[in-house]
Amino acid sequence: MDFSRRRLLGFGALALLAACGKRPAPAAPVTPAAELTVTPPTLATPSLSELVYRSSIGDVQVVIMRPRDVAGELPVCLALHGFGADARQFVELGLPPLLTATDRAGLPPFAVVAVDGGEWTAEAQKMLVDELPGWLVAAGLAPTPFAVMGISTGAVAAYTYAQEPGPTVVAMVSPAVFPDWAAASDFGLRDEVRWAETNPLTGTSSVPIAVWCGEDDELADAARALAARTDAESFFAPGAGHTEEYWASVMPDVLRHIGKSIG
């Protein structure tokens, strides 16, 4: 895969970077499409539901991943995908069987919920804050995510989303952070005002952060600066770039980190 495509896959959840304000009460759930059960080749029948909701921005795919054979209301980690991908990016990175493995390793069980929002406009931001809680309740999950993870630009979106009341941990994988607008625009960002308002290198956060990044990633220096500024736990892998292969390789560690934060 050439880097231009990998960049494209990194541009997720842009409008979430501007989300702010108090969370409203959960919206009334919308009747979803039929649940689908998928059986990957590793662990048999992990719980994977792909639901489509009619929302204020049109049809929205919500992918709910749970550890197998764990019933009842579970805490939720929200997962933010990259532009050019969709909510199934996390399925493709292997999360359903990994959640089961994490639970079997003795960590508290939790669900990961990925939302397909396309290009994350301001309307999509509002959808996440206003409508997602009701969808989580309808799925038998906790209405407010306790954690949020994201990849590339989605990682920056996760950082900003965590400034809302609710999340207590942020997992940022290959975060698309930049020291100046010239670097950001060269990477492909187009909205300088939004970038400046949501740049983690100039913002503040009271929520614990963990950063994963490959040392061969062109964003590694900025990711190190982010980790130093936020006193984040950081994990830098030698030889790894801004690739789907790297993201899949760190997902077990990301899930363990999130599970250990519960309670």
PyMOL commands that set and color helices and strands:
alter all, ss='L'
color gray80, all
select helices_A, chain A and resi 3-9+14-18+89-92+95-104+122-130+132-138+153-161+181-187+192-198+220-230+244-260
alter helices_A, ss='H'
color red, helices_A
select strands_A, chain A and resi 47-55+58-66+76-80+111-115+147-151+169-173+209-214+233-237
alter strands_A, ss='S'
color yellow, strands_A
deselect
rebuild
show_as cartoon
